[in-house]
Amino acid sequence: MNVSTFSALAEPNRLDIVELLRDGPLPVGEIADRLQLGQPQTSKHLRVLNEAGLVEVQPVANKRIYKLRAQPFQELDDWLETFRRMWEEKFDNLEAYLRQLQEPDHRGGDKE
């Protein structure tokens, strides 16, 4: 997991760009229009995303088409999976504890 991934995604406009590119590749101008950003600002954000390895650019005629790279997002998902497993285990333990509390021998007043 690369720290630059988090740094790149921490900026709201860059995160918006990534979310926009989830639906497929887009040229810089269309990204700028959809997010109501200036083209120089959009290009700067795309450069940061490219340097972090989150997007790749493909020149087509006089346009630059950007698309997401799958690998860094897979690495992020793999990293997050360790946290998902931890929380699932904690919730399973809580569920078992709550069931145990509901058993008749743990309820007050059920003693003879």
Buried (B, 14 or more C-beta within 10 A) or exposed (E): EBEBBEEBBEEEBBBBBBEBBEEEBBBBEBBBEEBEBEEEEBBBBBEBBBEBBBBEBEEEEEEBBBEBBEEBBEBBEEEEEEEEEEEEEEEEEEEEEEEEEEEEEEEEEEEE
